[in-house]
Amino acid sequence: MSSQRSLQDRVLKEIIDRIPPKEVSAPYIKNGYRYRQVYEPGREYAIYQRQPLGEETWSLLIDENKRAAHSEFYTLGGST
C-alpha cells in the first residue's frame, strides 16, 4: 500500500475539504431532551450536546476531541 500513499493522502484531503468548517446536526428529541452533534473548525471529532425541552442552553455530554487527544485511533460506539 505504500505505493498508493500519495493517492490516499489526496483522497483524504479532498474528503476533509468537503466538510464544512462548523457543522451542527439537526437536533432530535428523546426522553425530554434535544440532542445534537457539533463539529468545530479544526477539530476531527464530534461534540455531543443536549438541551432540556423548553430551555435555551445546551450542555456538553461528550467531547470526543478531548477523549481522543492521546490516542492514535478513537471511536465512540453505541451513543444513541
Secondary structure, 3 states (H helix, E strand, C coil): CHHHHHHHHHHHHHHHHHCCCCEECCCEEECCEEEEEEECCCCCCCEEEEEECCCCCCEEEEEHHHHCCCCCCCCCCCCC
